[in-house]
Amino acid sequence: MGKIEIIRGDITKLSTDAIVNAANRSLLGGGGVDGAIHRAAGSELVRACGLLNGCNTGGAKITPGFKLPARYVIHSVGPVWQGGMYHEKELLASCYIQSLRLAIVNNLRSIAFPNISTGIYGFPKHEAATIALETVRDFLVHHPEIERIVFCCFDEENFEIYNYLNSDHLVIVKAQSQDDILIISDLASVIWNEHYVPIIGKEQVDYMVSTFQSREAIANQIQNENYWYYILYHLAMPSGYIAIKHNGNELFLSKFYLIKQKRGTGLGKEGLKFILGRARALGATSITLTVNKNNSSSIKAYEKMGFKNEGAVIADIGSGYVMDDYRMRLEIES
Ligand code: APR
């Protein structure tokens, strides 16, 4: 898979096969990185762009680099951020995909991107970085012919965000928007089917996911039942989620899941560290949870983390299904 690099600097100085310009639909130049690229490339660039008949948002078109060290400029038009309800995320992802497709068609091996749309167009930087990294990573998996991707960050904030998202850290984001809730509900469906079907059967899993982990159910838990949900991102990919509820001096750990391919990688420990931090911040003296009696792998994992088994807890969860769990507790040293 091609190598991803994150650098801090001026994209007009880079000698990758192509640099991407965060252009506007006219392609006739502007401010920000667009202005910098046109200044460095010289007046032939705007003449070449003038023959391209503009470019749609989410699209990309290619010209020579002229006086730039890069052989080509791929002009891509990012979306203006309008609150996230006008397909801005899909359009931003399309900028990266269309630019990479142009690189493939022109047999380019290395390409540098600025942080498209995060300047004048106002796209939230963390969200934009997550989309950029996720989209490019996914493309590289299917296109080994691209050998090198450089994310050229001009400002410190973007540089920090990209490095953090690209590092081997869990990035834990509190679920707030409808999109976040959708991500969690989708994760729940994947995780519960891969993890619980062998334990409680498909029917009960379908009932529980549709009853307790649907978008509406999660939204209701957050809005009306004082649950806090967090998405666990790893390498910019949604990899699990946590749900907690603060009850006096107890923190109830309602959900703590990682997708199968991220289990056993040490990320569980990072997630627990976060939960402990939240418990301490809320003044809780213990963390409690319930785990299905037959879920031996999770029981072992929790015991390894220091949770003690406090015995059986059985509850009717509706439609004739019964939750047959153990309650486990982790005392928090002060
Ligand atoms: N090298 C790399 N990145 C740069 C450079 C540079 N020389 N100059 C600016 N940037 C960064 C900004 O810091 C920002 O992170 O490029 C990112 C994108 O910001 P803008 O250039 O403002 O682009 P964008 O937000 O996509 O808005 C596009 O701005 O320049 C106009 O004509 C352009 O109308 C279009 C709009």
Boltz pocket constraint, residues with backbone or C-beta under 6 A from the ligand:
constraints:
  - pocket:
      binder: B
      contacts: [[A, 9], [A, 10], [A, 11], [A, 12], [A, 22], [A, 23], [A, 24], [A, 29], [A, 30], [A, 31], [A, 32], [A, 33], [A, 34], [A, 35], [A, 36], [A, 78], [A, 114], [A, 115], [A, 116], [A, 117], [A, 118], [A, 119], [A, 120], [A, 121], [A, 122], [A, 152], [A, 153], [A, 154], [A, 155], [A, 158]]
      max_distance: 6.0
